[in-house]
Amino acid sequence: MMGMIVLNIFADVLYDLLKPDKPHLRPRCDCDITYLYSEHRTLNKHIPSNSWGGQWQRIQTTDIAIGDDIERIRLTRNELQHSTIYKLDDQRFNELCNISSDLLKRFDRFITPTKLYIDQHNDILAKTISAEEMKCIKNQMIEKTLEVELEHQLNVSAQ
């Protein structure tokens, strides 16, 4: 479930936030969180309280600037993407649900999307996910990791 939130809602949030400041942005279907985070960091408009590239330990619950929530999205995505077991224990799942719920409510107020992000979040959490859907989400996350690694390798070798 958290994977669906990251792949869909979090990427939509970062895209919707970036769109007004970057009119020639790629289509949404060509943008993943890694790309969108990089674009936000390059734009440097919504600077996190503790600068870019922070760690969970450095982000306080009172750090609620847009940049802080961009960092929370990146950290959540990395935690799921870099997991070797693709599984969260109940406590961590609940923590990430609370973090995502809070940040999506803030983005709802800031961006005012047509369908509220928090409603999309709650719709996903209310679903019963089949084993086949879980396998599909896991495969999508693995594919995204491989795409990013390949793109990074190509960029490094081109330099």
Rosetta blueprint (number, residue, H / E / L):
1 M L
2 M H
3 G H
4 M H
5 I H
6 V H
7 L H
8 N H
9 I H
10 F H
11 A H
12 D H
13 V H
14 L H
15 Y H
16 D H
17 L H
18 L H
19 K H
20 P H
21 D H
22 K L
23 P L
24 H L
25 L L
26 R L
27 P L
28 R H
29 C H
30 D H
31 C L
32 D L
33 I H
34 T H
35 Y H
36 L H
37 Y H
38 S H
39 E H
40 H H
41 R H
42 T H
43 L H
44 N L
45 K L
46 H L
47 I L
48 P L
49 S L
50 N L
51 S L
52 W L
53 G L
54 G L
55 Q L
56 W H
57 Q H
58 R H
59 I L
60 Q L
61 T L
62 T L
63 D L
64 I L
65 A L
66 I H
67 G H
68 D H
69 D H
70 I H
71 E H
72 R H
73 I H
74 R H
75 L H
76 T H
77 R H
78 N H
79 E H
80 L H
81 Q H
82 H L
83 S L
84 T L
85 I L
86 Y L
87 K L
88 L L
89 D L
90 D H
91 Q H
92 R H
93 F H
94 N H
95 E H
96 L H
97 C H
98 N H
99 I H
100 S H
101 S H
102 D H
103 L H
104 L H
105 K H
106 R H
107 F H
108 D H
109 R H
110 F H
111 I H
112 T L
113 P L
114 T L
115 K L
116 L L
117 Y H
118 I H
119 D H
120 Q H
121 H H
122 N H
123 D H
124 I H
125 L H
126 A H
127 K L
128 T L
129 I L
130 S L
131 A H
132 E H
133 E H
134 M H
135 K H
136 C H
137 I H
138 K H
139 N H
140 Q H
141 M H
142 I H
143 E H
144 K H
145 T H
146 L H
147 E H
148 V H
149 E H
150 L H
151 E H
152 H H
153 Q H
154 L H
155 N H
156 V H
157 S H
158 A H
159 Q L
